[in-house]
Amino acid sequence: MAKSMKLLLRISIILVLVLSSCSTNKVVQDYKSAPLEKTSLEVPYFANPTMDYVYKANITVYGNELTGIFIAKKINDTLHRVVFTTEFGNKLMDFEISETDFKVNFIQEELDRKIVINTLTNDFRLLLRKHYAISEQYENNESKVYMALDKDRMNFLFVSKSTNKLSKIVHASKRKEIINLFYTSEKDTFAEKIVIQHQNIKLKIELNYFNQQEN
């Protein structure tokens, strides 16, 4: 009887260890769990309604490159307007986007494909989102990582310990990374450089701040 109890105890411990390791997403597998410091995180970029966020854009998709100007404007607490033009000012797309809605005001016929619109919806929604409800926290020597649930997926927000600035967002499923969003920022009001890198398709969007107006 004693041997059986010891065996059950060992099996229970093994199961706990296995289930615990499976519950840790690969994004933070090299980070240690930390006490939750906050239950929400506000992203300062694209948050000022009096400011036009203007970037020179370079989009690379399966080896093809498209350059132009990306402009984002906060309309109200929940809505942004996004316009993408050529460098000569010809409009390629014009969207209105919130966390729950997406409206196409204009899109060039060549770009008017469901897969293109859906992909841009996800990218712009992640880029422009302001508020995240935090449920878990991790850390290493360089960064704090806050995890926010996003329907059946997760967003991991990496905040540098040295600068206290958001440096990366990873949009992931339970098994793998889907989108990496990198920020280079010296100011609190905007990011000088933003890179959106897809992991499951060959798509990369690079934004470099163009209009140096400040708050």
TACOR-V288747 format. One record per helix or strand of 2 or more residues. SS is the DSSP state (A for helix, B for strand). FROM is the first residue (numbers start at 1). LEN is the number of residues. If there is no record, write none. Layout:
SS:FROM:LEN
SS:FROM:LEN
This chain:
A:2:22
A:26:3
B:32:2
B:40:3
B:52:10
B:64:11
B:80:6
B:91:7
B:102:6
A:109:3
A:114:15
B:131:9
B:143:8
B:153:8
B:166:7
B:177:8
B:193:6
B:203:7
